[in-house]
């Protein structure tokens, strides 16, 4: 039977990585929420409904605030600042599911990440999970108040569109990179084999 990691104990609260990872989660959530509250029109707020999602036409906006969807500001030949509503999950997957279903999936994922965070035993793992939780919570708030996730940063090359994402997605991606590094043993003390007897 595999050995289970013990739950977090009170002595772990003295570990600075706990506070660093909580700070990362709060920053990922807070910066993304601040960006969206400045950028997205208050008219788009509609509990579990997609009040602004049906904007299909793209146009250059007159102002950089109060967007509802479809706005495009060309920054470079390969990067646009836009507002696109993602009604699915990453890369628009599961696009046809109701908002409440995706919200429930997201809630289960955040709870699972939080349990993993409580059992984490390394700073890198805790930090990565904190970034993932903060980003996922912010995207979850989008689903709750907008009915979809607001994405802003669009990289493309000619007619090839790569990815449209937001600040929460950046936090989630950085968190996953840290989880992979932890999985590879980065930041863990090297175990020296005992000398031969």
N, C-alpha and C positions, 0 to 999 in steps of 0.2 A: 504494500500500500504506500503511495507517495506521501512524503512528509509535507504537511501543510505549514505555510508561514504563519507565525503567531500574529494575533491582532496587535495593533499599535498599543504600546504601554505608556504609562505616564512619563517614564524616563525619556522616551523618545521626544517629548515636548521640549527638552533642553537642547535638542539637535537644531542648529541654525538652518539646516536644509528644510525643516518643516516650515519655518517662517519665510524662507526664500521662495519655496514653491507656492505657498499661500499668496505671497505678494505677486508672484508671476500670474497666478490665476486671476486675482483681482485686477491687475493691470491689463491683462488680455481682455477681460470682460469690459472693464471701464473704458479703455481707449476705443474699443469697437463700438460700444454703446454711444459714447460721446460723438464719434464720427458720424454715426447713423442719425443721431438726433439733430445734428447740424445740417446734414445733407438731405434727408428724406422729409417730404412734406408731412405736416401733422394730419392732413386730410387722408393720408394712407393708413392711419391707425384705425383698425376695425377688428375687434377681438375675434380671432380664428377665421376671419374672412379676408379675402384678397381684394381689397378695395381698389388698389392701383395696379394689380398684376396684368390686367388686360391691355395695357399700353403697348402696342406693337410697332408703332411708328418711331423711327429714330430722328432726332433733331438736335441742333446746337442750342443749348439753353441761354437765356438772357442773363441769368444769375447762377451763382454756384451753390445756392441753398434752395430748399423747398422743392426738390425734385420729386417726381411721381413715377418715373420710369420712361425709358426711351432716350434719355439725354445722352449725348456723346460729345466729349471734348477731346479732340485729337492732340496728343502731347508730343509724340514722336511718330515716325513712320511705322513703328512696331508696338506702340503702346497708346491706348485710349483710356480716358477716365470716363466711366459710363455709370448708368444705373440700370441694372438688369435684375429681374425678379426670378429667383431659382425656386421653383415649386417642388423640386425633388430633393435628393440629397446630393452628395458630391458628384460633379459632372452631370447633374440633372437626372441621375438614376432614380427610379421609383416615382417618376413624375406624375403618374396617374393616381397615386394613392391620396386619400383625403388628408387634409391638414392634421386632423387629430391623430391619425394613424402614425404619421411621420413624427409628430410631437411625442407620442407614446414610445416609439422606437428610440428617439433621442433621449427621453427621460431614463429609459432602461440603460442606455449606453452610459449616461452620466453617472448613474448609481453604481454601475459596474466599475467605472473608472475611479470613483470615490472609494469604493471598497479596496480596489487595488492600491490606491494611494495610501490608505490607512495601513496596509500591510507592507508597503515598500520599505526596503532596507538600505537604499543608497540615495545619495543626494541627486544624482543624475536622473534616476528613475522618478523620484518625487517631483523634480522640476519639470520633467517631460509630461508627467501626468497632470500637474498643475496647469501648464499651458493648454493641454488638450481639454481639460475641464472648463477653464475660463472661456475658451473659444467656443466650445460646444454649448455652454450655457447662453452665450450671447446670440448664437444662431438660433437657439431654442426660443429666446425672447422674440426674435424676429418672426418666427412661425406663429407665436402667440398673438403678437400685436399687428403684424402685417399680413399673415396668412402665407408668407413665403420669405425666403432669405434674400436680403438686399446685397448684391455683389457690385463692385465698383471698378476693379482693376482688370483691364483686358489686354493681354498680350497676344499679338498676332504677327504673321509674316505674309504680306500680300493678302490673299484670300483665305489662308489657313489660320483658323482661330484656335489658339492653344487652350487658354484657361481664363475664366473670369472669376475673380475671387474677392474677398474682403479681408479686413484686418483679423477677424476671428479665424479665418482659414489659414492665415499666415501663422498665427499662434498654434493652431492644431498641427500644421505641418512641421513647425519647429519642434513641437512636443514629440511628434512621431520620430523625428531625426534623433532626438535625445534618447527615446526609448530604444531605438535600434543601436545607438552607441553603447547604451547600458547592456543590451543583449550581447554585444560583442566584447564586453568586459572593460570598456573604457571607464576609467575612474575608480575601478575596483583595485584593492591592494593585490599585488601578485603573491600567489601562494608558492613558497619555496619548499621543494620536496625535502623531507628529512634526510640527513646524511646517512649513507649506508653504514650499517653496524659492523 
